[in-house]
Amino acid sequence: MRRALLILALAIAPPAKAQNSPATLLPFPSGPSRIGRITYDWVDSSRAAFLDPTDGARREILVDVWYPATGSGTPAVYLPYLSDFHVAMNDSIARRRFAPEYAAVEAGTLSTHASENASVHCPAGGCPVVIFSHGGGVDRSLYSAQYEDLASHGYVVAAIAHTGDTHRVVFPGGRSVGATPAPDPAELPEWKQLPMWRRSYLLDRARADQNRRVLRVEAADIRFVIDKIAQLGRTSGSPFASQLDLARIGALGHSAGGMAAALACQLDRRIRACLNEDGAMGNRPFDRDSAGGTMPQPFMYLTRTYRRPVDSDSMLKMLEISRRELDSLLDALQFGQDTLLADVRGGAWRVTIRIPGMPHMGFSDEPLILAGADSAKRRSALDALRFTTLYARAFFDKVLRGASGTLLDEGPAGGSVVTVERFAPRP
């Protein structure tokens, strides 16, 4: 396995125009294009609504499409469904459901930089398309900074609301669908008689089984959205008619959404570039297929530094494991990830953001919204978003646009904020 390491300092200067708008907490998009947003309500008549294959209802999802635009229009609000949500539930429930985003929207400090239904403006040959999949139980709007930055650089971004795996999807007219709870092994009749280790095992297995079932649904959502986007690009009169380059399609997502994006890549060769942001099960950013294979497309795992899961001697004693055994287990998990990435036939990168204390949700807008008036937390959240958008765009620029000299290419070293590891495909 050959690795090329590139370590970049935090002193990478943000673009001159990347200053915060006085009207919103979100960082100003770094690209030159204006941004538009259109929301679609799509039904896949070939699939059941979610996990129950006998359900007669069909799979329905909302998709926000963000894109480079010309002109201006009605400002696109951060939570586009709040007015519809109030049709179904009262204001106090809305406040609880969407806090703290709701409070920031109400205070006028959280909005987007996009215009609703503005005219699409792509160059001759069309814009590349990327499909975004949110984390499990996370609202799709919480990644708006990422959508805006990609769209400002000429990408069309289709952000899916995975019905049943986000805390609430509000369809036009106010009909809302909440998250589907995972199976609870505690409902088993013999649960109380089981030893603790057996309960833990059953709980972990139930969660893993549920997660894999959900990933299959969401990978199918991604593939369905590609079908619908392609239809828009080829339909006369559509806002996206002749505006899309359907030979340059990427998929990305955060957390479970990152694993869903990777699975979609394994299943669909129309996807040319695959990006997972901090999503892993058993330290693996995707599972091998039934034949032990990975994927033919280039893949990037964008992650962060993790604290050791066990630090204290008392915790080791409680788990009945020695520190040496723990170290051996962690080394094995790391080796498994390295081997997996080295087996990606299209080549792989692992990019690690080393901002102290960066949380799992640091790839989203949430820490920025939660920071409030705390300048240190705000700075950390903005840094995390800046590196996330920089490296996501560098990956798609390199793979979909054939750009050279990106942040993923070798360059001068210095500092210790971002580490880039290149895994060349095995011969």
N, C-alpha and C positions, 0 to 999 in steps of 0.2 A: 504494500500500500504506500503510495507516494502522497505526502502532504506538503502543501505550500502554506506557510503560516504568514499571515499579515496582521500586525497589531497596530491599531490606529489610536491616536490620542484623542482625548475629549476636546482638545483644542481645534478639532475640525470646525471651521467656522460655518454657521448656518448661512444660507443665501441672504443677501442684503435685504430683500423684501420680506423675509420670513419673520416679521414682527407681528405680535398679537393684535388682532383687530380690537378696537375699543368696545365692540358690540358683542364679543364672544370670547369664551375661555379658550376655544380651540386655536392652535397655532395657525398662522396664515399659510395656505398652500405654497409650496416652493416653486411651482411651475408657472409658465407664462399664460396658460389658458384660463379663461373663465370656466365656471363649472355649472352644469345643469343636472337636474334629477327628475326622473319620471318613475312612478311606482306602478307596477303591474300586479294584477290578481290573476294567477294562472291555475288551472285545474288539469291534473294528469288523470284522464279517465281510465288509464290502464292499471292504476294502482289503488290499493286500499288507502284509507285516510292516514293511518300511521302504522302501528305494529301488529294490529289484529287483521290477518288476511281474510277473515270472514266478514269484516265490516263492509256494509254496502256503500257507505260514503266513500267518495273518491278523494285522492290526495290533492289538497289545495294549499298553495303557498303564496306569500307576498314576496315580491322582488323589487328592491330599489335599484334602478340603473343610474349610475353617476357617469358623467361624460364631459369631454371638452365642449364648450358652448360658445355661441356668439350672441351678442346683445344681452339684454337683461330681462327679468320678469319678476314674478312674485317671489319674494324670498322663501327659500325652502326651510321650514322649521326643523328643529332638531328631533323632536318626537312627532312625526307627521300624523299619528293616529290618535292623539289625545282627544280631539273633538269627537271622533267616532267612539272612542272608549267611553266617553261620558254618556253616550246613548245607552250603553249597557250597564254601566256602574256609576255610582255617585262619586263626587269629587274627593271625599275622604279616602275612598278605596284607591282612587287613582294616585293620590299623594303617597300612600303606603307602597303601592305597587311599583312606582317609578322613581321613588326617592333614591338618591339625591338629585337625579336629573330633573325631576319635576320642579323642585325648588329653584334650581338654576334657570330653567326655562321661564318660570313665573317671574323671577327677578330680572329677566332680560339680559342675563350674562351668558346664556348658552344658546347659540344659534349656529347655523351653518354658513358657509361662504357660497352656497349654491343658489341657483334660481330654479323654481319649479317650472318644468315643461319648456325651458329655453330651447332655442334651435341648436341642433347638433352640428358641431363643426370639426370634422376630421379631414386630414390631408388626403390628397389623391392616393389611392391604394388602400385607404381605410385605416381605422384605429385598431390596434391589438385589443383583445378582449380578455379580461380576467374575471373569474367567478369566485366570490368570497363566501366562506362558510363560518358562521359565528361559533363561539364556544358553547358547550352544553348549558342550557338554562340562561344564557346571556341574551340580552336584547340586541338586535342587529344594529341599532343606532349608535351603540357604544364604540363603534369602530369608524366613526365618521371622519376622523382626522386622516386615517389611512385611505379611505375612499377618495377624499378630496385631493390628497397629494398625488395619487396616481392619476386621477382625472385631469388635474392641472398640467400633467406631463403627457397628455394625449392618449391615455388609456380609457377604455370603456369598462366600468366595474359593475358587475351584477351582484348585489348583496342580497342573499337569500334569508328570509325568516323561516326557519325550519319548524313548521307547525308541529306541536307536541313536544318539542325539545327546546323551546324558549319560553320564558315565564308567561308570556301572553302575546298572542297574535290577534290583532284587531282588524277584521276585514271591513271593507266599505259598508256603511250602514250601521256599524256598531256591533256586529256579531263578533264575539271573541272566543278564542280557544286557548286554554291554559296548558301548562306542561303536564305530561302524562307521568304519574308517579312510577318509580321503579318497583318491581316485585319485592315484597317484604318477607324474608324467610321466617321472621318472628311469628308469622301467622300459621306456621306449621304446628300441628297438634303436639308434637314431641319437643318443641323448641325449649321449654323450661327444663326438660330433663337432660338436655345435651350439655356436654362439657364446654367450657369457654373456647377452647381451641377449635372445636367442631363448629360452634356458632360463627366464629371469625372466618373459618374456611367457607361455610355456606354463604355468608354475607358477601365475601370477596368474589366468590364464584357467580352469585346472582348479579352483582354489579357488573362484572366483566361480561357475562352473557348479555345483559341488557345493553351495555355500551356497544357491543359488536352488532347487535340487532339494529340499534339506532344508527350506527355508522353506515350500515348497508342502505338504510332508507335515505340517509343524507347524501351518500354518494350517488344514489339514483336521482335525488333532487338536482344535484349538480349537472348530471348528464341531461336531465329533462330541461333544465334552464339553457344549456347549450343548444338544444333543439329549438327552443322558443326564441332565443337570441338570433340564431341563424335564420329562422323564419322572418324575424323583423328585418334583418339585413337584406333579405331577398324579396320583400313585399313592397310593391310600389305604393306610395302614400304613407308608409311607415316613417316615423321620425328618423329611423336608422337605415332607411333604404340606401344601399350603395355606400354606406359610411363605415362598414366594418371589414376588417381583414380576418376572415374566418380561418385562414391558414396559420394565424398566430393567436392561439388561445392558451391561457394559463389558468391554474386553479390554486387558490391559497385559502388558508383558514387559521383560526386560533384555537388552541386547546383541542377538544374533541373535533372541532371543525377543521383543524389542520390534518387530523388523521382521516377525516372524511374526504378531504381534498386529495390526500395521497391515495386512498382507496379508489377514488374516481379516476385518478391517473393510471392506476394499474388496470382498470377496466376499459378505458376509453382512449384510443390512440389519437383522437382529435385534440386532446390536451397535450401541449408541447412542453410545458414547464410547470413544475409542482413545488409548492412552498408550504411548509408546515411551521407555524409559529407556536412553539412551546407546548406541543401536544404529544404525549407519549403514554404508552401502557407498558409497564415492565421495562422502562427506559428505552423503548423502541418507538420511533416516530411513525412507523407503519408496520403491519404484519407481512410476512412473506406469504405468497400465494400457495395454493395447495401443492404445487410442484416445487416449492422452495425458492421460487424466483422473486425478484424485486420489481423493477419497472425499467422500461427502455428510455424514458425521458430523463432529462436533467432534474435533479432534486436538490432542494435546500432545506436544512433544518435550522431555523432561527430560534435561538434559545437564550437562556440567561444562566448566571451562576446560581447553584443551589447550595444551601446549607446541608451538612451531613444530617441524615434523618435521626441519628442517635449520637449524642455527645457525652452524656453523663454515665458514670459507672453504675449508678442506681438503675438507670434505664436498661443498660446492658444486662444487669443482674435479673431484672424483672422479665426480660425477654429470653433469659437463659442462653445467652450467646456471648462469646468472648470478643474483645475488640479485634483480635487477629482474624476471627471468623467473619466478623462484620466487614473488615477491610477486604477480605478475600471475596465476599459476596458482592461488594460494591465494585471491585475490580472486574469481576465476571460480568456484571451488568454493563460496565463501560466498554469492555471488550466486545460484548454482543452488539452494542450500538455501532462501534467502529467497524466491525465485520459487516454488518448490514449495509452501512453507507458505502463501504468499499465494493459491495456487490451490485450497486446501482449501475446499470449498463450505460446510462447516459452521463454518468459522472455525478458527483454529489459534493455539496459544501455543508459544513457546519459552522454557523456564525454564532458566537457567544457574546452577549452584551454583559459587561462586567460592572454594572452600576450597583454599588452597595445597596442592599435591601430592595432591589427591584422585585416587585411581586409578580405573580403569574398574570394578573390583570394589567400589568404594565405595558402590554402590547395594545391596550385599549385606551379609551378616553377616561375610564373610570377614576384612576388615581388623580388625574388632573382636576376632575370635577370635585372629588373628595378633598383635595388640598385646601380649598377655600382661600383664606388669607395667609396661610402658612407658606412663606416664600421659599423655604428650603424644600418642602414637599413639592411645591409647584415646579421648581427648577428640576428636581429629580424626575418628575413625571414628564416634563417637556423634553428632557434629555432622552428618556426612554422612547418616547414617541418619535423623536427626531432620528435616532439610530434605527428604529424599526422601519420607518418610511424610507430612509436612505438605502438600507440594505435590501428591502423588498424590491424597491425600484431598480437597484443595481442588478439584481438577479434577473428580473424580467427584461431589462434593457439588454443584458448580455445574451440571454437565451432566445427571447422572442424578436429582438431587434438586431441582434448580431453586433452589439456595441463592443468596442475594445477599450481598454484603459479604465474599466469600472473599478469600484471598490473591491470587487472580488478578484481582481488581478493583482499579481505581485507588485509591491511598491515599497517605499521606504518605511521602516519600522520605527516605533517610538510610542511611549505611553503604554497603557494597560487597560483600555476601556473596551475595545472590541477585538476579538480574536477570530480570524478567518482560517478555517482548515479545509483544504481541498483534498478530496478522495478521488483519485483517478480510478476509472473502471478497470477491473481485472482483465488481463488479456484472455 
